[in-house]
Amino acid sequence: MQAAESQLAANLQKAAGRSLFTVPLSSGHARTLYVFADPSCPNCQNLEPLFEALSTQYNVLVFPTTAFGGDKSAPLIKPVLCLPPEQRKAAWQKLFAVGDGMLHLGKDNAPAAAPTDCDLAGKALGVNDVAFKSYRFPGTPWVIADDGRHVPQAVMRNPDDMVKFMSEHPEK
């Protein structure tokens, strides 16, 4: 593993461990995928079902970012990050639910049960945005394996390729 990949993996693991910056889609698996996603990003919307599928085999932790939608995305993300970690998954999924959230034009997509003003969530989102820019990720969604390698979308779409990719560098 290259030094930069190792450092990236360590940074993401540390940030995820604080439970401030992420939406945990799953836990309890041997390996982890870190996903930088923006609910306003059409590609993120299209790939959300894939992340759900991957969450049955891997820990999937989403770092929400406003990299695509900017000011349009922030009011969608902040209420999710205001929630306790165990409630974030349902609120995040609601943003992508047909008829309920992001995929329904003209509808208020913020989770109804979530608070609308949460200073800590705004700061956490700001940190995620800074990290996204600092790591120079080219777009959303951007997926990093727990060993620091970028996971290409083509690999994630094929279960056999995904298993092979993850086994190339066993968890450290």
SULJO-V633760 format. One record per pair of residues at least 24 apart in sequence whose C-alpha atoms are under 10 Angstrom apart, sorted by the first residue. I is the first residue (numbers start at 1). J is the second residue. Records with the same first field share a line. If there is no record, write none. Layout:
I->J + J
This chain:
1->147 + 148 + 149 + 169 + 172
2->147 + 148 + 149
3->148
4->148 + 149
5->144 + 145 + 146 + 147 + 148 + 149 + 150
6->146 + 147 + 148 + 149 + 172
7->147 + 148
8->135 + 144 + 145 + 146 + 147 + 148 + 149
9->34 + 144 + 145 + 146 + 147 + 148 + 149
10->146 + 147 + 148
11->131 + 148
12->61 + 63 + 131 + 144 + 145 + 146 + 148
13->61 + 146 + 147 + 148
15->63 + 127 + 128
16->61 + 62 + 63
19->61 + 81 + 84 + 85 + 86 + 124
20->63 + 81 + 82 + 83 + 84 + 85 + 120 + 121 + 123 + 124 + 125 + 127
21->61 + 62 + 63 + 64 + 65 + 81 + 85 + 120 + 121 + 122 + 123 + 124 + 125 + 126 + 127 + 128
22->60 + 61 + 62 + 63 + 64 + 65 + 80 + 81 + 85 + 88 + 89 + 124 + 125 + 128
23->60 + 61 + 62 + 63 + 64 + 77 + 80 + 81 + 83 + 84 + 85 + 86 + 87 + 88 + 89 + 90 + 91 + 92 + 93
24->55 + 59 + 60 + 61 + 62 + 63 + 85 + 86 + 87 + 88 + 89 + 90 + 92
25->51 + 52 + 54 + 55 + 56 + 58 + 59 + 60 + 61 + 62 + 85 + 86 + 88 + 89 + 90 + 92 + 93
26->51 + 52 + 54 + 55 + 56 + 57 + 58 + 59 + 60 + 61 + 62 + 86 + 89
27->55 + 56 + 57 + 58 + 59 + 60 + 61
28->55 + 56 + 57 + 58 + 59
29->55 + 56 + 57 + 58 + 59 + 60
30->57 + 58 + 59 + 146 + 170 + 171
31->57 + 58 + 59 + 60 + 145 + 146 + 147 + 166 + 167 + 170 + 171 + 172
32->57 + 58 + 59 + 60 + 61 + 144 + 145 + 146 + 147 + 166 + 171
33->58 + 59 + 60 + 61 + 62 + 143 + 144 + 145 + 146 + 147 + 148 + 149 + 150 + 151 + 166
34->59 + 60 + 61 + 62 + 63 + 142 + 143 + 144 + 145 + 146 + 148 + 150 + 151
35->60 + 61 + 62 + 63 + 64 + 65 + 140 + 141 + 142 + 143 + 144 + 145 + 150 + 151
36->61 + 62 + 63 + 64 + 65 + 66 + 67 + 128 + 129 + 131 + 132 + 137 + 139 + 140 + 141 + 142 + 143 + 144
37->62 + 63 + 64 + 65 + 66 + 67 + 68 + 132 + 139 + 140 + 141 + 142 + 143
38->62 + 63 + 64 + 65 + 66 + 67 + 68 + 69 + 70 + 73 + 74 + 76 + 77 + 139 + 140 + 141 + 142
39->64 + 65 + 66 + 67 + 68 + 69 + 72 + 73 + 74 + 76 + 77 + 92 + 93 + 95 + 96 + 101 + 102 + 103 + 109 + 140 + 141
40->65 + 66 + 67 + 68 + 69 + 70 + 72 + 73 + 74 + 76 + 77 + 95 + 96 + 102 + 103 + 140
41->66 + 67 + 68 + 69 + 73 + 102 + 139 + 140 + 141
42->68 + 69 + 102 + 103 + 140 + 141
43->139 + 140 + 141
44->68 + 96 + 139 + 140 + 141 + 142
45->95 + 96 + 97 + 102 + 103 + 141
46->96 + 103 + 141
47->141 + 153 + 156 + 157
48->93 + 96 + 97 + 141
49->93 + 96
50->153 + 156 + 157
51->143 + 156 + 157
52->93
53->156 + 157 + 159
54->156 + 157 + 159 + 162
57->159 + 163
58->145
59->146
60->143 + 145
61->89 + 143
62->89 + 92 + 141 + 142 + 143
63->124 + 125 + 127 + 128 + 129 + 131 + 132 + 141 + 142 + 143
64->92 + 124 + 125 + 126 + 128 + 129 + 132 + 140 + 141
65->124 + 125 + 126 + 127 + 128 + 129 + 130 + 131 + 132 + 140 + 141
66->125 + 126 + 128 + 129 + 132 + 140
67->128 + 129 + 130 + 132 + 133 + 137 + 138 + 139 + 140 + 141
68->139 + 140 + 141
70->129
73->110
74->110 + 121 + 122 + 125 + 126
75->109 + 110 + 111 + 116 + 117 + 122
76->101 + 102 + 108 + 109 + 110 + 111 + 116
77->109 + 110 + 111 + 116 + 121 + 122 + 125
78->110 + 111 + 114 + 115 + 116 + 117 + 118 + 119 + 120 + 121 + 122 + 123 + 124 + 125
79->110 + 111 + 112 + 113 + 114 + 115 + 116 + 117 + 118 + 121 + 122
80->110 + 111 + 113 + 114 + 115 + 116 + 118 + 121
81->114 + 115 + 118 + 120 + 121 + 122 + 123 + 124 + 125
82->114 + 115 + 116 + 117 + 118 + 119 + 120 + 121 + 122 + 124
83->113 + 114 + 115 + 118 + 121
84->114
87->114
88->114
145->169 + 171
146->170 + 171 + 172
147->171 + 172
